Amino acid sequence: MADVKIIDVSPRDGLQNEPNLVSTSDKERLIKLLLDAGLSSVEVTSFVHPLKVPQMADASEVLKAVANFEDLKAIALIPNLKGYERAKEHQLSEVNWVSSATETFNQKNIGLTIDENFNQFELLVKHANKDGIKTCFSIAVSFGCPYEGEVSEEHVLRLVERARNVGVDRIGIADTIGIATPNQVERLMKKVLEIAGEIPVGIHLHDTRGLGSANAYAAYQAGVRIFETAVSGIGGCPFAPGAAGNLATEDLVYLFHRMNIETGLNFDKLLDAADFAASLSSKQPLGRIRHIEREHTRGNLL
């Protein structure tokens, strides 16, 4: 049995900022490779306006393409209730709703105040409960904002409490611009877990400054057992200037396996998924382990 749960977000967060349109068939292939590596929970797409994020314009087509994939627990990001109406027509395990810890980022990202956004989220929870779809409430820029700078822990914790009170199924804390440090992560995540109580809490880390793995370990030490990553470390946010890729799934799995923390994933097959993800990216992916000679990695270190 796995000690941690890893959710791969490469088909959504990994590709959303990619300027070259990736075909639906390539997205389908990436998701299949993730499943082959043992991942089941995958954030496959988002129902955002295609003019804002053209890469996600084929959200419905992607979900139709993977509808028959066994063991896939498909997750879709939705920015508003209109997006949910589109998303619920498909086979989904969970919808991920994003708020921000700062007003400026929320306006840039969603076009609403934090309170306006949360009022819509309350309605979403009611609809999703009726439809049998789980909900995740993710808090962007929880450790630092590209527009407002340092973020108060109280802003994050207040949103965690509000999400808990409306009956969300999962809470996500995101280091959207990859600015967190391990001591900051451990301190905040302990407080988040305490407030969340029985509600599962995950962390979404970007590796902008090379501290993704260290921050993941700090979150683990704090008690977090759900991690959102992207194979090969691809990704970035269209609304966060300077944001680089996600923490690479294979880098985190390598760390956990070396520490005898079971992930339930096949590392060799994960490298295959990472190679393919890297081929879809026009930027140099941030993942480190993939660049080590593969035979050396497989034969001597794992």
N, C-alpha and C positions, 0 to 999 in steps of 0.2 A: 504494500500500500504506500502511496506517495506521501511524503512529509509536507510537501508544498504543492500548490496549484499554480500552474503557469498558463496565462491567457495570452495567446499570440495575437497582436494587433496589426501585423504587417500588411494584410490586404486592405486595411482601412487607414490607420495612422501612418503606416509605412509608405503608402502610395499616394495619399491625398495631396501632397505637395509636389508630386512628380510632374514636371512640365510636359513630358512626352506621354500621350495617352496610352495606357496599357490596355490591351484587349481583354474582353470578358473571358475569353478562353484561357489567357495567361493567368488571370486572377483565379479562375477555376483550378488550373494546374497547381498554382501556389498553395491553395487551400488543401488540395489532395495531398501534396507533399507534406504539409503540416500534420495532416491526419496520419499519414504513413509513419511519421516520427513519434506518434503517440499523443499528440495534442488533440484534445476534443473541443475545448472552448476556444473559439476563434472569433475575433471581431472582423466580420467579413466585409462590411461596407458601412456607408452612412447615407441617410436620406436628407441630405442638405440640398439647397438650391443649386442646380447645375451651373448657373452662371457664377456662383461664388466658388464652387469647388468642382470644376469640370470633370476631374478624374473620377468622381463618384456618380456621374450621370447615369451609369448603367447599374445602379443599385438593385433594381428589380430583376434585371437579367442575371446578375451574379447569384442572387438568392434562388432563382429558378434553376440555374445550372447546378447548384450544389444541394438541391432539395432532397436528393436520394442518397446523399453520402451518409453511410452508416456511422453512427456514434458522433456525428457532428452536432455540437451545441452552438448554433449560430447566434452571434450577437450583432446587433446593428446599432450604430449611434444615431440618435435623432435629436434635432435642435429645437423642435417645437411640436405642437399637437398635429399640425398638418403633416409633418414628417411621420408621425406615428400612424396616422390614417393610411399612409402608403405602406408603412412597414408591416402593419398587422395583417396585411393580405398574404404574407408569406410565412413560411415555417421558421419561427424564431424561438430561441430559448430565453433570450433576454434583450431588452432595449437599454441602451446606455444614454442617459440624459446628462448633459454637461452644464454646470454653472461655473462661475468664476469667483475667486476669493476677492477680486477687486472690481469696482464699478466700471472703470475704464476698459478693462479687458472684456468684461461682459458686454459692454456696448459694441466694442470692436468685433467681438466674436459672434454675438447673437443679436445685437441691436435692441436689447432690453436692459432695464435695471435688474439688479439681483432679485428684488422683491417681485417684480413683474414676471421674471423667469420662474421663480419658485412657485408663484400662484398657478402657473401653467403646469408645473411639475405635479402639484397636488392633484390636479385633474387627471393627469396622465396615470398616476398610481391607481386611481379609481377605475379608469378604463382598462388598464393592463390587468388588474386583478380579475375583472370580469372576463377578460379574454384569455386568461391563463398564461400570461407572459410575465416573466420576472422583470424587475426594474433595478437598475443601478444608477445611483446619483454620484456623478464624478465632479470633483472640485478642481478646476484648472488653476494654474499659477498659485498653488498652495504654499510655495516656498519663496516665490519672488515673481514680480510682474515686470514685463518690459516697459510698461508705461508709468507705473506707480512705485517701482522699486521694491523695497522690503515690504513683506506682507505680515500683518499681525496674526499671531496664532489664534487670537480670539475671533477674528473674522472666519477662519476655517472652522473652528470648533463650534461656532454658532450655527453654521450651515450643517455640520454633522448632526447636531442636536435636532435641528428642524427636519432633516431627512429621516432621522430615526423616528421622530414623532408621527410622521405620516405613513410609516409602515413600509419603507423601502426594503428591498431584498438584499441589496449590497451597496456598500459605500466605497468610492474610489478617491484616492488622494493623488493628485498629479503634480509632478515637478516639470511643468510644461516647457520651461526654458533651460532646464538642466543646471540650475544654479545652487541647488541644495548641497549641504555638507553633511557627513555622517552624524555628527553630534546633533545637528538641527533635525535631521530625519528621525533619529531615535527619540528625541525629546517630544516632537510633535506626535509621532505615531503612537507613543504610549498613551498620550492624552486622548487621541482619537479613538483608540481601542476601548479605553475606559468609558467614554461617552456612548460609543456604539453598542456596547453590551454584547448581546447575542448576535447582532447583525454582522455578517462577514465583512471584512475590510481588506481592500487591495491597494497596492501602490503602483503608480504608473511613472516610470522614470525615463528621463532623457539623458543622454550621455554627452551633452554638449562640452562639458569641461573635463571629461574623462573620469568622473567620480561615480558613474552609474553603478558599477559592481559594489563599490564601497558603500554606497547609499542603500543598495539592496540588502547587503549584509547587516547594516545598521537597522533597517526595517525588520529584518528577521530576528535580530536580537531583541527588538521591542515587542515582538509577538506576532508580526504580520506573517501570513502564510499564503497570500494571494499576490501574484506579481504579473503585471502587464508588460510585455516586451515585444520586440519585433525581430524576426530572424535577419541576420546580417547587420542589424542596427540601422536599417533604412528608416527614413521618415523625417518629419518636421511639421510645423504648424503654419498654415498660410497667414494666420492672424497674430503670430508671435515673431517679430523681427529677431533674427539671430538664432532662433531655435534650430538645433541640429537634430540628428536622428535619435531614435529610441535606444535604450539599453538593448544590446543584442541578446536574443533568446539563448543562442549557443554559448555566449560568454557567461551568462548567469547559470546555465545548466552545468557548464564546465566547473564553475566555482562550487556549486552545490555538490556535484558528484565527487569532487576532490575532498570535500568535507564530510562525505558519507551522508549527505542529506538527499533522500530519494525523491526524484522528480517524476518517475514513471515514464521518462522519455528515452528514446533511442538516439544517442548522440551522433552516431554515424549518419543516420537518416536525417537528423536535424541539420547536419552540414550540407546535405544535398538540397534541402529546402533553402538554406542560407545562400548557397551558390546561385540558385535560381532567382531568389529575391534580389541578389546583387546585380544579376544580369538585367533586371527590369529597371534599375535605378540609373539615372544619368549622373548621379553624384557618387563620390567615393564613400561607401558605407562605413559606419563607425565600428562595426564588429572587429574584434582583434583576433580571436582564436582562429577564425576561418583563414587568416593570412599565414598562420603557422603551417609549415609543411604538413599536409593531411596525414600522410602515413606515419610521420613522427608523432603526431597528436594521438592517432588511434592506437598505434602499436606500443608506445612507451608511457603515455601519461594517463590513460584511462583504462 
